[in-house]
């Protein structure tokens, strides 16, 4: 094989890997109804759906745990804010703790 052929093969493999990742993300999203993009923003209801725990348990107990990811900070100009979380941090938390 020539260097050009190897370079083209590497580019093709890289493109295929990106396509597979995109397809897997879309498949997971359609199965759960959740956006599994690590930068997606989830509410406690999304977390409950992902984890299988009740919304009440998530809201009253889990999000208050010391090792649970902190909500993202937004400047909304209001005193009260909805607790919102990055999906990637939540997925990593559950993977690390084997909670779902």
C-alpha positions in Angstrom: 0.0 0.0 0.0 1.2 3.5 -0.7 1.2 6.3 1.8 -1.6 8.0 -0.1 -3.8 4.9 0.2 -3.1 4.5 3.9 -4.0 8.2 4.4 -7.2 7.8 2.5 -8.0 4.6 4.5 -7.4 6.4 7.8 -9.7 9.2 6.8 -12.4 6.8 5.8 -12.1 4.9 9.1 -12.3 8.2 11.0 -15.5 9.2 9.0 -17.1 5.9 9.7 -16.3 6.1 13.4 -18.0 9.5 13.5 -21.0 8.1 11.7 -21.3 5.1 14.0 -21.1 7.4 17.1 -23.9 9.6 15.6 -26.1 6.7 14.8 -25.6 5.2 18.3 -26.5 8.5 19.8 -29.6 8.8 17.7 -30.6 5.2 18.5 -30.2 5.8 22.2 -32.1 9.0 22.0 -35.0 7.4 20.2 -35.1 4.5 22.7 -35.1 6.7 25.8 -36.4 10.0 24.5 -33.3 11.6 26.1 -30.6 13.5 24.4 -27.5 11.6 25.3 -25.1 14.3 24.0 -22.8 15.0 27.0 -23.4 18.7 26.6 -27.2 18.3 26.7 -29.0 19.9 29.6 -31.1 17.6 31.8 -33.7 18.4 34.5 -34.3 16.1 37.5 -37.1 14.6 35.5 -34.7 13.6 32.7 -32.4 12.1 35.4 -35.2 10.1 36.8 -36.1 8.8 33.3 -32.4 7.9 32.7 -31.8 6.3 36.0 -35.1 4.5 36.5 -35.5 6.1 40.0 -38.6 8.1 40.9 -38.6 11.8 40.4 -39.2 12.3 44.1 -36.2 10.3 45.0 -34.0 12.2 42.6 -35.4 15.6 43.8 -35.4 14.9 47.5 -32.4 12.7 48.0 -30.0 12.0 45.2 -29.3 15.6 44.0 -28.5 16.5 47.6 -25.9 13.8 47.9 -22.3 15.2 48.4 -20.9 13.3 45.4 -23.7 14.2 43.0 -22.8 16.6 40.2 -23.6 20.2 40.9 -26.2 22.0 38.8 -25.0 24.3 36.1 -24.9 28.0 36.9 -26.9 30.3 34.7 -27.4 34.1 35.0 -31.2 34.4 34.6 -31.6 37.5 36.8 -34.0 35.7 39.1 -33.5 34.5 42.7 -34.9 31.0 42.0 -33.5 28.8 39.3 -34.4 25.4 38.0 -31.8 22.9 38.7 -30.2 21.9 35.4 -27.4 19.4 34.9 -25.1 18.4 32.1 -26.0 15.0 30.7 -22.4 13.9 30.4 -21.8 14.5 34.1 -25.0 12.6 35.1 -24.2 9.6 32.8 -20.6 9.5 34.2 -22.0 9.7 37.8 -24.3 6.7 37.3 -21.5 4.8 35.4 -19.1 5.4 38.2 -21.5 4.5 40.9 -23.4 1.7 39.1 -26.7 3.2 40.2 -28.8 2.3 37.2 
